[in-house]
């Protein structure tokens, strides 16, 4: 059975681990999150989504 986790959930878990572990403070993590939302509203978003889909396809081949 294949386990499928969305990239959003996976990245959210990584951010929570980094913040609670003290590697990243809340301010910079929040700034990066807001940057991501802003970036998603630009014309670069389709290229990023295509790249992430290609990466997921590559990783699923293993």
Backbone as a ProteinNet text record, in pm:
[ID]
protein_1_A
[PRIMARY]
XXXXXXXXXXXXXXXXXXXXXXXXXXXXXXXXXXXXXXXXXXXXXXXXXXXXXXXXXXXXXX
[TERTIARY]
84.6	0	89.2	63.2	142.5	86.6	176.4	136.7	159.3	55	64.5	45.3	143.8	137.5	156.3	70.8	85.3	210.7	264.8	385.8	360.3	239.6	207.4	215.9	158.1	161.3	304.3	378.6	517.3	602.1	588.7	665	621.5	492.5	444	504.3	512.7	573.7	720.9	790.8	932.3	949.5	864.3	873.4	846.8	747.1	716.2	834.1	894.5	1010.2	1125.9	1151.7	1261.7	1236.7	1112.4	1080.8	1089	1030.2	1032.3	1171.6	1253.1	1389.8	1484.1	1440.2	1523.5	1615.4	1603.2	1689.2	1644.9	1514	1458.2	1363.5	1372.9	1281	1148.1	1048.7	913.8	908.8	979	977.7	1023.3	1143.3	1187	1097.5	1045.1	955	827.4	774.4	654.4	681.5	798.4	836.6	846.3	906.2	916.4	779.4	689.7	554.4	480.9	490.7	425.8	487.6	618.1	683.1	627.8	604.4	548.4	409.4	326.7	193.1	201.3	292.9	310.5	362	455.9	511.9	406.3	312.5	206.9	112.9	111.5	23.6	91.6	217	289	279.8	335.6	337.2	434.7	517.4	614.3	552.7	432.9	367.6	348.9	304.4	290.3	422.4	529.7	660.2	704	677.7	711.8	629.1	500	414	457.6	496.1	544.7	673.3	762.7	887.9	864.9	773.6	742.5	676.6	590.9	527.9	632.1	727.2	834.5	920.4	950.4	1028.9	954.5	825.4	743.9	739.9	727.6	730.1	862.6	970.3	1103.7	1122.2	1079.9	1095.5	1006	890.3	801.7	851.2	945.2	999.7	1096	1136.5	1227.1	1148.8
-117.6	0	124.1	212.1	334.5	441	509.9	617.5	749.6	829.5	956.1	1070.8	1157.5	1274.8	1397.3	1494.6	1614	1690.6	1763.1	1841.3	1946.8	2000.1	2102.5	2046.2	1928.5	1866.9	1830.7	1776.1	1738.2	1860.1	1967	2088.2	2151.7	2144.8	2198.5	2121.3	1990.8	1909.5	1945.7	1964.9	2002.1	2137.6	2233.4	2366.2	2357.3	2281	2266.2	2203.1	2101.7	2037.4	2135.4	2213.4	2310.3	2420.3	2466.2	2572.3	2518.6	2401.5	2347.2	2300	2260.6	2218.9	2335.6	2455.9	2572.9	2606.1	2533.7	2561.3	2686.9	2712.2	2829.3	2896.9	3027.3	3100.2	3122	3160.9	3177.3	3289.2	3399.1	3512.9	3477	3419.2	3379.9	3274.1	3181.1	3079.6	3143.6	3239.8	3310.6	3394.1	3455.7	3533.9	3445.7	3328.5	3236.5	3186.7	3163.3	3120.2	3228.7	3351.2	3461.7	3482.5	3463.2	3471.9	3364.4	3245.5	3138.1	3171.6	3230.6	3271.5	3380	3473	3580	3523	3430.5	3368.8	3289.4	3229.4	3151	3238.3	3366.9	3457.3	3517.3	3482.2	3537.7	3444.8	3486.6	3406.3	3290	3286.3	3178.8	3053.5	3064.9	2953.5	2829.7	2842.7	2721	2647.5	2720.7	2657.3	2584.1	2643.4	2578.9	2452	2458.9	2340.5	2229.8	2266.4	2167.3	2102.7	2181.7	2129.3	2035.9	2073.2	1987.1	1857.1	1864.2	1743.5	1651.8	1710.7	1630.2	1565.5	1638.9	1584	1471.1	1488.8	1382.7	1259.8	1278.6	1166.2	1092.9	1169.3	1110.4	1030.4	1087.5	1019.2	895.9	899.7	784.9	667.6	692.2	584.1	495.3	540.6	460.2	364.8
0	0	0	-92.2	-103.2	-9	56.9	147.3	76.1	65.8	-4.1	94.7	103.2	190.6	103	119.5	36.7	77.7	-16.5	9.5	115.4	120.6	219	360.6	380.4	513.3	551.6	457.9	485	520.6	445.6	475.1	605.8	637.7	765.1	882.4	869.8	975	992	882.1	888.7	956.8	923.5	985	1134.8	1174.7	1317.7	1391	1332	1394.6	1407.4	1303.4	1308.4	1411.2	1421.9	1518.8	1661.2	1685.3	1822	1861.5	1765.9	1795.8	1817.4	1787.7	1809.1	1693.5	1583.5	1468.7	1394.3	1394.5	1327.9	1426.8	1435.5	1523.8	1452.9	1528.8	1475.7	1372	1394.5	1301.9	1161.7	1148	1013.8	949.7	1028.6	973.2	920.9	994.7	951.6	827.2	821.3	704.5	580.2	593.7	479.8	436.7	532.3	499.8	421.6	467	396.3	258	246.5	116.1	22.6	74.1	-6.6	-58.3	29.1	-14.5	-121	-104.1	-202.2	-334.5	-327.4	-446.6	-522.6	-449.7	-513.8	-596.8	-570.5	-644.2	-767.3	-791.4	-905.2	-1025.4	-1134.7	-1255.8	-1248.9	-1146.2	-1130	-1068	-1012.6	-943.4	-1031.9	-1158.2	-1239.8	-1262.7	-1278.5	-1297.7	-1171	-1056.1	-929.3	-911.3	-940.7	-929	-1024.2	-1144.8	-1241.1	-1191.9	-1138	-1084.6	-966.3	-877.4	-763.4	-808.5	-908.9	-961.6	-1025.4	-1097.1	-1157.6	-1049.7	-943.8	-834.1	-764.5	-743.1	-680.9	-769.5	-900	-992	-991.5	-982.4	-976.9	-849	-736.4	-608.6	-598.2	-661.6	-654	-738.8	-828.2	-910.1	-831	-713	-630.7	-550.8
[MASK]
++++++++++++++++++++++++++++++++++++++++++++++++++++++++++++++

